[in-house]
Amino acid sequence: MLVKDWMSEYVITLDENTSIMKSIQVLKEHKIRRIPVTRENKLVGIITDRDIKEVTPSKQTTFEVHELYYLLSELKIKDIMTKDPLTVYPDDTVEYAAVLMLENKISGLPVINKEREVVGIITQTDIFKLFVNITGIYHSPYQVGLIINHPNELISLFEILKQYEIVPYSLLTWKEEMAFPVENDQKEIKSEHKRMVFLRIEELPEKTLDEVLKLLRKNFKILYALKEDIAKLPRKEIPEKEETFYV
């Protein structure tokens, strides 16, 4: 999973000599939170709505309106931007980008080429979209969480699915040091071989589903089996709120 497949290719940039006033207008107009800053089309910084709020006078200021406009029109984004921001390349993995954002507590990264030209931007929203897509929840209401003693046991898992002609929509797996042993397991298997597995399958008749779960419980440690209906997903209507900058 590469950044270039999930980033937003349409990205707005501003020259470092752009006024704060102009950047406020761009943020509002396009309803975005961050803008890469360039010098001669090369990335040199990034400016966010938070940066602008920190330098924008509050409502309690004693400045006159025309004075505020003058100050903000004179102040350049290069004066308040974060210089040399963290970046990723199109061929970096999305996982790398996600860890970079998580460890540095940021919500977006400019994507650049070898010449440091901005070719896109990837945000936490893009990561959420990827996660939702790879889980298969849009296609499958059923998820089963289980533990296997060894990666080789995935073969047995797929044999059960094949036996009932079940279409798997997704399978996520990773090593879990605190995995539980399978009941009545007489084999001595090192814990580092055990893995957690999360499987989404097509919707099945209730009788078939019961038979499949019974067979899975016989062979593996089942953590849970549940059905989710995203067609009934609660949706909260949030009134459109415009960012407030005191100018």
N, C-alpha and C positions, 0 to 999 in steps of 0.2 A: 504494500500500500504506500504509494508515493505521494509526496506533497503536491506535485503537479496535477494529480488526478482529483484532488479535493480542495485546492485553494481557489480563491476568487481571482479570476484573471483580470477582471475589470477593477482597477484600483486607482483611486484619486491620489495624486501627489501634488505637493506645492514646493515652489522654490524657497530656499532659506530666507530670502529677502522679502517674502510676502508678509504683509502686515497682520497683526493679531486680529484686527477687524475683519479682514478678508477670510481668515481661517475660521472665524466664528460663523460667518455666512455660509461657508462650504460645509461645515459640520451640520448646521441646521438644515440646509437645503437637501443634503443627501442622507441625513439621519444616520450618521456614522460617528464612531467614538475615537478614531485615531486616523492620522494622516502621515504617511511617510514624507520626509523632507529631503529635497535633493539640491545638489549644486552641480550645474552642468550635466544634468540627467543622471548623476551618480548619487546613491543614497548616502546621506550624511547624518540623518537623525530621524526622530519621530516625535510627533506632537499629539497629545490626547486631550479630550475634553477636560480631564482633571487638571492638566497643565494650565489650560486657559482659565479655568475657574480660580486657580490659585493666584493668578495675576490680575484678575478682573476685580475692580473695586466693588465692595458690597453696597447694599442699598443705603447703608448708614453713612456713606462717604459724604464729605462736605464739598466735593467737586461739583461744578455745574455740568449739565449734560454735554454742552459743547466742549468743555474741557476734557471730559472722559473720552469722547469721540476722537479728539485730537491726540490724546495720550496713546490710545489703542491703535490709531492709524500710524503713529510714529514707531511704536514698538514692533520689532520684527520677530518672526517665529524662531529665528536662529538664536535669539536671546533667551528663549525659555525651553527650547526643545531638548529632548534627551539625545545626546550626541552618540554616534557609533552604536546604535541599538543592536540587540541580538537579532540574528537573521537565520534563515534556512535557505537551502537551494531547492529547486524543483525536484531533483532526484534524491533528496533526503527522504527518509521514511516518515510517515505521519506519526508513528510511535515516537520517533526522535523529537519531532516538533512538539508533541504533547508533553513529553518529559521536560523539555526545555521550558515550556510555559509553566508547567506545574512547579518545577524546582525554583523558578525565578519569580513565581507569583505574578505572571502577566497573562493577559487574555488574547494576545494576538502577536503575530510575527510577520514582518515584511519578507517576501520571497524575492531573492535577487539572483542574477546570473553571475558568471565569472567576472564580468566587467562592472559589477555592483550596480547594475541597472535594475530598477524595480519591475518585476514581471508578474507580481501577484501579492496576495496577502492571505494568510491562513489564521483563523480565529478559533476560539473555543466552540463557537457554534458549528463550525465545519467539523470539528472533532466529534461533537454530539451527533451530527448527521451520519458520520462514518460509523460510529458505534451502533446507532439504531439500525443502519443498513446491514452490518455484518451479523447482528443477532438474528435477523430474519423475522422479527416480531410483526412486520407488516404482512407477512405471508403465512405465519404459523401461530395459532393460538396456544399450542401446547409446548411446555418446556419441562424437561426432566433433568434434575441435577443428580449426579451419581459420582461414585469414586471407584476407580479401577486400581488394581495392584501394580499393573505394569502397562506401559504403552502398547505392548503386544496384544493386550486384551481388547484393544479397539477392534481387532479383527472379529472377536466373538460378538461384540456389540453390533457391528454391521451385519453379521450373519443373522442375528435376531431380526434386525430391520428387514433384511432381504427375505427372510422366512415369511414375514407378513406383508411383503411388498410395500413397505413404508418409505415414503420419500422424506429424507432429512433435509430441512432447509438450512440449518446451520449447526456447527459443532465447535464449541470453544473448549479449550483444555489448557490447564497449566499445572505445574507441580505444586503440591500442597504438603508442607512438612507436618501439618497437624491432621493429616487425613486419618480417617477411621479404618480399622481393619475390617475386612469382609467377615461376616459371621461364619463360624465353623471352618475358617480357613486354617488348614494345617501346615501350609507352606511357610517357611521363614523367608520373607521378602523384605529387603531393605526399604525403610520408609521413604528414602529419596526417590524410589521408583513409582510411588503412588501418585496418582494424578486426579484432579477434580475435572469432571466433564459436564458440560451443559449443552444439552441437545434440544433443538426445536424440530418438531415433526409435524406432518400434515394432520389435519383434523380427521379423527377416526370414529367409527361407530363405538358406542359405549362398551359393548361386549368385547370388541377387538382390543380396545384400549386396556380393559381390565386384564385380558390375557397377556398382552405385551408387558404390562407393568408387573404382573405376577412372575413372568419369566425373567424380567430384568432384576427383580428383587432376589430371585434364586441365584443369580450369577454375580450381582454387584451390590454394593452398599448404596441404597437410594437415599438421597438427601431430601428430595421433595419431588412432587409431580403436580403441576398446576395448569390451569387454563386461564388465559387472559383475553378479554374481549376489548380491543382498542376501539371498536366501533362505538362503544359506550364511554369513550374517554371523556372525562369532564373537561370542559373548556371554559376558562374564565375570560370574560370580556373586560379588557383593560382599556379604558379611554386613552386615546392617543395623547401623550404628554410631551410637550416640546421642552427641550433643554433650556434652562434659564441661565442667561448670562447677563450680568448687571451692566448694561451700557446705556 
